[in-house]
């Protein structure tokens, strides 16, 4: 992704019942998966896991839309005000 001559790295956070993982999408990976990254709320992710102390990052190599027999439940609003 380019903005005013800069190449941007995209960071995302995924959450499940076990906690959070930070995703790092390098520009070429983001460009290949831009529609999924911008529109899907339920993603499959593969890549290389990096852990330093208590911080975990997944350097994304591929995103995909999982094929499920049933669609996941709609997430409830998390209003923190």
C-alpha positions in Angstrom: 0.0 0.0 0.0 1.4 3.4 -1.0 0.5 6.7 0.5 2.3 9.9 -0.7 5.4 7.9 -1.7 5.6 5.8 1.4 5.2 2.0 1.6 2.9 1.1 4.5 2.9 -2.0 6.6 -0.6 -2.9 7.7 -1.1 -4.1 11.3 -4.3 -6.0 12.4 -5.3 -7.7 15.6 -7.3 -10.9 15.7 -9.1 -12.2 18.8 -10.5 -15.5 19.8 -11.4 -17.2 23.1 -7.7 -17.7 23.9 -6.6 -14.1 23.5 -5.1 -11.7 20.9 -2.6 -12.1 18.1 -1.1 -9.2 16.2 -0.9 -9.6 12.4 1.8 -7.9 10.3 0.9 -7.6 6.6 3.8 -6.5 4.4 2.7 -4.4 1.3 2.9 -7.2 -1.2 0.7 -9.5 1.0 -1.8 -6.7 1.7 -2.1 -5.9 -2.0 -2.8 -9.6 -2.9 -5.4 -9.8 -0.1 -6.7 -6.2 0.0 -10.4 -7.0 -0.5 -10.5 -9.7 2.2 -8.4 -7.7 4.6 -10.8 -4.7 4.2 -14.2 -6.4 4.2 -14.2 -9.8 6.0 -14.9 -10.1 9.7 -14.0 -13.8 9.8 -10.6 -14.6 8.2 -8.3 -17.6 7.9 -4.6 -16.6 8.2 -1.4 -18.4 7.6 2.1 -17.2 8.1 5.1 -17.2 10.4 4.7 -16.9 14.1 7.1 -14.6 16.0 7.2 -14.4 19.7 9.3 -12.1 21.8 8.7 -12.3 25.6 4.9 -12.0 25.9 4.3 -10.3 22.5 3.1 -12.5 19.7 3.1 -11.5 16.0 2.0 -13.4 13.0 3.7 -12.3 9.8 1.0 -13.0 7.3 1.7 -14.9 4.1 -1.9 -15.5 3.1 -5.4 -14.6 4.0 -8.5 -16.6 3.0 -12.2 -16.8 3.7 -12.8 -20.1 5.6 -15.4 -22.5 4.2 -17.8 -23.5 6.9 -20.9 -25.6 7.1 -22.5 -22.9 9.1 -21.8 -19.2 9.2 -20.3 -17.9 12.4 -22.6 -16.0 14.8 -22.8 -12.3 14.3 -20.5 -10.5 16.7 -22.2 -8.4 19.4 -21.3 -4.8 19.7 -18.5 -4.0 22.1 -19.3 -0.5 23.2 -16.7 0.8 25.7 -18.4 4.1 26.7 
